[in-house]
Amino acid sequence: MREIDDSQFVSGGWRVVVVSEKTTNNPHSGNEDDMSCNEWERGTVTLPAGQWAKFRSELLAAWNLKQQDVFEEAANTHDVVKASVKGKRGEARITAIKVALAHEAGGRVNFWGEFEGGNFATERYYTLLDLLFTRPSGAYEHDLSTLHKPRKADLKRVKVTQDCILYLPDASVTFCNATKSVTWDVSENNHARRTAHEHWFAKRLFSALSKVKWTGKSGGTIIGNDEYNRDSDYEGGGGHYVTYDFSKKRAAQEASYRAKMNLHSGYNRAW
């Protein structure tokens, strides 16, 4: 069966947890014993017309500001890589580049010369590659023969007033002016939802959604599924479930819930 877990309230909307014999975990944190779990999540949320411009512009401005941090990191990494390859040629030079980049990104190079690291270290590694080396058109690998300083023109900046799609590890975020909506899309992968929600921009996005004053014609749900839920063997089990619900009705229910909790807290303090 599906039910609301009171511990999973988020401001402005409810995080809905699927409760079954197969899984009782928070859908954003993987199974309680951290077993592998293939999962996905997606949905579109429509903003109130009067709040859309501010919502979109502030989030995209934050994205652009982060690009400056990326540029500075790339500039520092350029100097580190340049020093590491001094006097080296051929394969020794390529190996030195990979090792230096991996170290700066927070990962390592394995026996086969491939990068290994967490999702965000991987994101940093390939961002640094894009900014410091050229990838020929249609080529899978970057050309590591020529190191160059990062160029601000190569940063993934966006115009804060226009439609755009932002790509995060395991997720994408689409802003659409015509519908005044934002779409959150997490492709199926092992612990994909957890990884996606740990990204700084995902945290900023859901924080912003939690502060929206929802109206009757705005809001939306984000749905998902996972391999354990799909194995459900009871009637009606296995279907997609709601992971987030942003709406005026849910906001009112949350306000009522918080008022009840505050009242109970008052009794505790009195005693």
WOPEFEN-V985413 format. One record per residue. RES is the residue in three letters. BURIAL is I if it has 16 or more other C-alpha atoms within 10 Angstrom, else O. Layout:
res/burial
RES/BURIAL
RES/BURIAL
This chain:
res/burial
MET/O
ARG/O
GLU/O
ILE/O
ASP/O
ASP/O
SER/O
GLN/O
PHE/I
VAL/I
SER/I
GLY/I
GLY/I
TRP/I
ARG/I
VAL/I
VAL/I
VAL/I
VAL/I
SER/I
GLU/O
LYS/O
THR/I
THR/O
ASN/O
ASN/I
PRO/I
HIS/I
SER/O
GLY/I
ASN/I
GLU/O
ASP/O
ASP/O
MET/O
SER/O
CYS/I
ASN/I
GLU/I
TRP/I
GLU/I
ARG/I
GLY/I
THR/I
VAL/I
THR/I
LEU/I
PRO/I
ALA/O
GLY/O
GLN/O
TRP/I
ALA/O
LYS/O
PHE/I
ARG/I
SER/O
GLU/O
LEU/I
LEU/I
ALA/I
ALA/O
TRP/I
ASN/I
LEU/O
LYS/O
GLN/I
GLN/O
ASP/O
VAL/I
PHE/I
GLU/O
GLU/I
ALA/I
ALA/I
ASN/O
THR/I
HIS/I
ASP/O
VAL/O
VAL/I
LYS/O
ALA/O
SER/I
VAL/I
LYS/O
GLY/O
LYS/O
ARG/O
GLY/O
GLU/O
ALA/O
ARG/I
ILE/I
THR/I
ALA/I
ILE/I
LYS/I
VAL/I
ALA/I
LEU/I
ALA/I
HIS/I
GLU/I
ALA/I
GLY/O
GLY/I
ARG/I
VAL/I
ASN/O
PHE/O
TRP/O
GLY/O
GLU/O
PHE/I
GLU/O
GLY/I
GLY/O
ASN/I
PHE/I
ALA/I
THR/I
GLU/O
ARG/I
TYR/I
TYR/I
THR/I
LEU/I
LEU/I
ASP/I
LEU/I
LEU/I
PHE/I
THR/I
ARG/O
PRO/O
SER/O
GLY/O
ALA/O
TYR/O
GLU/O
HIS/I
ASP/O
LEU/I
SER/O
THR/O
LEU/I
HIS/O
LYS/I
PRO/I
ARG/O
LYS/O
ALA/O
ASP/O
LEU/I
LYS/O
ARG/I
VAL/I
LYS/O
VAL/I
THR/O
GLN/O
ASP/O
CYS/I
ILE/O
LEU/I
TYR/O
LEU/I
PRO/I
ASP/I
ALA/I
SER/I
VAL/I
THR/I
PHE/I
CYS/I
ASN/O
ALA/O
THR/O
LYS/I
SER/I
VAL/I
THR/I
TRP/I
ASP/I
VAL/I
SER/I
GLU/I
ASN/O
ASN/I
HIS/I
ALA/I
ARG/I
ARG/I
THR/I
ALA/I
HIS/I
GLU/O
HIS/I
TRP/O
PHE/I
ALA/I
LYS/O
ARG/I
LEU/I
PHE/I
SER/O
ALA/I
LEU/I
SER/I
LYS/O
VAL/I
LYS/I
TRP/I
THR/O
GLY/O
LYS/O
SER/I
GLY/I
GLY/I
THR/I
ILE/I
ILE/I
GLY/I
ASN/I
ASP/I
GLU/I
TYR/I
ASN/I
ARG/O
ASP/O
SER/I
ASP/O
TYR/O
GLU/O
GLY/O
GLY/O
GLY/I
GLY/O
HIS/O
TYR/I
VAL/I
THR/I
TYR/I
ASP/I
PHE/I
SER/I
LYS/I
LYS/I
ARG/I
ALA/I
ALA/O
GLN/O
GLU/I
ALA/O
SER/O
TYR/O
ARG/O
ALA/O
LYS/O
MET/O
ASN/O
LEU/O
HIS/O
SER/O
GLY/O
TYR/O
ASN/O
ARG/O
ALA/O
TRP/O
